[in-house]
Amino acid sequence: MLFGLTLREAPKEKANLPLSGPYSAGGDEPPLRELLEDPLIHMVARSDKIGRDQLVGCVENMRRRLNKNSC
C-alpha cells in the first residue's frame, strides 16, 4: 500500500490506445485556457485544496515571471 492506494501488477496484455486524436502527435498541446477550463484539472486542484482563482493566479504569476526573464 502506497499513499493509501493498493498497487496492482501491470496487465500482461498491451492496451489498445487510439493513434489519432486532437493531441496524439508530439508537439500538439491544448491551449492553456482550455486546460484551465477542464473539469478534471479542477477536480485535482480541489483535492489539493486549491481554488480556481488560486490556480489561475499562479499561472498568471508564472507567465509574468517568464516574460520578465525573456527580455
N, C-alpha and C positions, 0 to 999 in steps of 0.2 A: 504494500500500500504506500502510495506516494502522494502527499498533499491531500489525503482523503480520497484518492482515486485508486481503484484496483486496476493495475496494468495487466493486460492480457497479451498473450503471444500473438504476433502478427500472423494473419492468414497466409497459408502457403500459396494460394492462387493469387494472381495479379488482378487488380481492379480494372475494369474496362472503362476507362475515362474517355470522354469525348475529346477529339483532337481539334475541334473547331469551336469557336465561340468568340465573344467580343474581346476577351483578354487572354486568349490561348497562345498567342505568339509573344516571344520575348520582346520587351521594349514597349509593348502596348500596356498602358496603365490608365485606370479610370481617373478622371479629374478629381482633385481634392474635394471640390464642392460636392461631387457625387458621393464620395466616401463619407463625408461628414453628414450626409442625409441618410445613410444606410442604417436601417433599424438594428442590424447585428452589431455595428460599431457602438451604437447607443446602449445596447444590452450589455456589452462587455464593459463599457465605461461605467454604466450604472452599477455593475457588480463590483467595480473598483472604487465605488463611491465618488465618481467624477461626474459632475453635471454637464449638460450640453454647453452652457456658457463657459465653463472652465476649459472644456475640450477645445472649443473654437478659439478662446482667448490664448491658449497655449500655442495653437497653430499660428495664429496671427503674430504672437510674440516671436516665435522662431522665424517666421517669414521676414519680419523687420530686422532681426539679427543677421540673417543670411544676406539680405540686401545691403545692409550696412557694411558687412565684411567683403562683399564682392566688388566694391568700388575702390 
